[in-house]
Amino acid sequence: MSIHREVKRVTTHTLTEMKEAGEKISMLTAYDYTMARLLDSAGVDVLLVGDSASNVMAGHETTLPITLDQMIYHASAVVRAVQRALVVVDLPFGSYQGNSKEALQSTVRIMKEAGAHAVKLEGGKEVVESIVRILTAGVPVMGHLGLTPQSIYKFGTYTVRAREEAEAERLMEDAHALQEAGCFALVLEKIPSTLAAKVASSVQIPVIGIGAGSAVDGQVLVMHDMLGLNSDFSPRFLRRYLQLDQIICEAVAHYVRDVRSGDFPSSSEQY
Ligand code: KIV
């Protein structure tokens, strides 16, 4: 007799309960089936199909070029892999900024064609109307404030945001506006840890930080960065848990040597 154990899925409510219980939330980006399966089985709570796929999967300099069709392709692969984690998908640049109808149409495609569990979009008060419309259709929305990479050409650099009081006050107001609009959680990217701590303690929804210090409700990193697939990218907030680029290069160089020398395949590696 085989015993089939149901895996308890992470939902938006699980994340709210985790914040209330003071349990930290772990989130990582994922863009493909094989890696998403590994991350999910390792116990990551939330998998974000980030528009950072534009950088790490496609080699673009910014997140702007990735299309809705490409996000749906990545998201559907991740959804197929996952048994436990909540899968959140970024609405890419140009798929929601026009108006709330466009935001809802893009969201519907992500939910229908990829089977995602929630969407994330960047911005504060200016995207509230879109958030409300998406929520009205029954889709949970995660907000994203601080460094918002889709606005890179407005800001000009990827440096820490909201160091000045006026910008910090605006960010706090935006966080409350997103909570009131109904967002289930919020990402804060690259802002001072003191400000992130204030936001996390003044809103009820979970706040997930990236470069926002430890006094928030959870952390998110880009999977390629934390596994060390790109040694050129070394921001202060990044902790590398592996140096996978070296490991892969060494393994591949070994394979090339074995092919050239005739060592591979051996007699036991053929029919
Ligand atoms: O696209 C992404 O990877 C993100 C994270 C940095 C939060 O939005």
Residues whose N, C-alpha, C, O or C-beta is under 5 A from the ligand:
A	BS01	KIV	T29 G50 D51 S52 V187 V220 V222
